[in-house]
Amino acid sequence: GKFGFCLDSSVPQGAPRSECPDGFWRVHDTNFDNVGRAMLSLFQLATLSDWNEIMYRAIDAVGVDRNAQKNFNEWAGLFFILAVFVLGFFMINLLVGALIGAFNKHKKVLEDKGKF
């Protein structure tokens, strides 16, 4: 995928994977190569847990099976900033909804017992 990189520093930025010596090619754990990894990466964005690392990796991504190049696609940062706002808002609404739901449930139980 696009979040791959070569551990060998002699390989130039943006170089294809074929130029990386065998065993030196790695892919970051947070990536969008398949649905499972993408969901985990989006969850990490929504919980604001090191979301900026994912953003910087996307900004440095050149293409599929190409070595990372610093600040190659700075516009990718805009997607991640918007995603953090949207997903963060969604997570806050889920939390507030769960709290209100639990409160109403316990309130009803107490009202049935005549203690509220």
C-alpha positions as CSV (number, residue, x, y, z in Angstrom):
1,G,0.0,0.0,0.0
2,K,0.9,3.7,0.2
3,F,2.1,3.6,3.8
4,G,5.1,1.4,3.0
5,F,8.7,2.6,3.4
6,C,12.3,1.3,3.1
7,L,14.4,0.9,6.2
8,D,17.6,1.4,4.1
9,S,18.4,5.1,4.2
10,S,20.4,4.8,1.0
11,V,17.2,4.3,-1.0
12,P,16.0,7.7,-2.3
13,Q,12.7,9.1,-1.3
14,G,9.9,8.2,-3.6
15,A,11.8,5.2,-5.1
16,P,9.9,2.1,-6.0
17,R,9.8,-0.9,-3.7
18,S,12.0,-2.8,-6.2
19,E,15.0,-0.6,-5.2
20,C,14.7,-1.5,-1.6
21,P,16.9,-4.5,-0.5
22,D,15.1,-7.7,0.4
23,G,13.8,-7.7,4.0
24,F,14.0,-3.9,4.4
25,W,10.5,-3.0,3.2
26,R,8.0,-2.3,6.0
27,V,4.4,-1.1,6.1
28,H,3.1,0.9,9.0
29,D,0.5,-0.8,11.3
30,T,-2.0,2.0,10.8
31,N,-2.8,1.9,7.1
32,F,-5.7,1.7,4.7
33,D,-4.7,-1.4,2.8
34,N,-7.7,-3.5,3.8
35,V,-11.1,-2.9,5.5
36,G,-9.9,-4.1,8.9
37,R,-6.8,-1.9,9.0
38,A,-8.8,1.0,7.6
39,M,-11.5,0.7,10.4
40,L,-8.8,0.5,13.1
41,S,-7.1,3.6,11.6
42,L,-10.3,5.5,11.5
43,F,-11.1,4.5,15.1
44,Q,-7.7,5.8,16.0
45,L,-8.5,9.1,14.3
46,A,-11.9,9.3,16.1
47,T,-10.4,8.7,19.5
48,L,-7.6,11.2,18.8
49,S,-5.0,8.6,19.8
50,D,-1.8,9.6,17.8
51,W,-4.0,10.7,14.9
52,N,-1.3,13.1,13.8
53,E,1.1,10.2,13.1
54,I,-1.4,8.8,10.6
55,M,-1.7,12.2,9.0
56,Y,2.0,12.7,8.6
57,R,2.4,9.2,7.0
58,A,-0.4,10.1,4.5
59,I,1.3,13.4,3.7
60,D,4.6,11.5,3.1
61,A,2.9,8.8,1.0
62,V,3.9,8.8,-2.7
63,G,2.1,5.9,-4.2
64,V,1.6,2.1,-3.9
65,D,4.8,0.3,-3.2
66,R,6.9,3.5,-3.3
67,N,9.2,4.8,-0.6
68,A,7.9,7.7,1.5
69,Q,8.9,11.2,0.5
70,K,8.7,14.0,3.1
71,N,5.8,16.4,2.6
72,F,4.9,14.9,-0.8
73,N,1.1,15.4,-0.5
74,E,0.4,18.2,2.0
75,W,-3.3,18.3,0.9
76,A,-3.8,14.9,2.6
77,G,-3.5,16.8,5.9
78,L,-6.7,18.6,5.2
79,F,-8.6,15.3,5.0
80,F,-7.3,14.2,8.3
81,I,-8.1,17.5,10.0
82,L,-11.6,17.4,8.7
83,A,-11.9,13.7,9.7
84,V,-10.8,14.5,13.2
85,F,-13.5,17.1,13.5
86,V,-16.2,15.0,12.1
87,L,-15.2,11.7,13.8
88,G,-14.6,13.6,17.1
89,F,-18.0,15.1,16.9
90,F,-19.5,11.7,16.2
91,M,-17.7,10.1,19.2
92,I,-18.8,12.9,21.5
93,N,-22.4,12.4,20.4
94,L,-22.1,8.7,21.0
95,L,-20.8,9.3,24.5
96,V,-23.4,11.9,25.4
97,G,-26.1,9.6,24.0
98,A,-24.9,6.6,26.0
99,L,-24.8,8.8,29.2
100,I,-28.3,10.1,28.7
101,G,-29.6,6.7,27.9
102,A,-28.1,5.2,31.1
103,F,-29.4,8.1,33.1
104,N,-32.9,7.7,31.8
105,K,-32.8,4.0,32.4
106,H,-31.8,4.4,36.0
107,K,-34.2,7.3,36.5
108,K,-37.1,5.1,35.3
109,V,-36.0,2.3,37.7
110,L,-35.9,4.8,40.6
111,E,-39.2,6.3,39.6
112,D,-40.8,2.9,39.7
113,K,-39.5,2.4,43.2
114,G,-40.8,5.9,44.2
115,K,-37.3,7.2,45.1
116,F,-36.9,9.8,42.4
